[in-house]
Amino acid sequence: MSEQTIKVEIYNQTYSIRSDGDNEYILDLAEYVDSKMREISSGTLTVDSLKVAILAALHIADEFYQLKHAQAQTDAQLALRSSECSVMLDRILKHRDDPVQEISPQQ
């Protein structure tokens, strides 16, 4: 895909973004950043857009790190479960491969 320029509006400012990615994705990202900035500005007394942007960036970074931590925990749980399943499967296959010893009645 060739590089394109897309215009987005974030916090009443228009930005031209060059990307070879999906335009809809870029628009979604811009909309998310805009909504975070508006959410921050509605809860603070500051009108300085740079401060609002930095606070929004911190909130987005916090969301990212929380998701990253949750994903790491999920990955660890899956690795543990996978290991447990592997041990169980090894036991089953070993038991299956062992010759069954028939017990003959005593004479």
C-alpha angles and dihedrals in degrees: 000000000000123000114269135185118232127184118225132179120222121176093342093310124110118223130187110220122194113208142149089209134092111304092211089056092051090049090050091051092049091048090051093050090046092051091049092050092049091047091051094045092050090056099045136057095229120108094183104117092205091057091046090050092050092048090048090049090052091051091049091047089051091052090049094050093046090052091045091052092047090049091051090052091049091048091051092049091049091049090051093048091046090052091049091050091049091053091049092048091049090052092049093048092046091050090048093051094049111097112250109240112218117218111222120206114257116253 
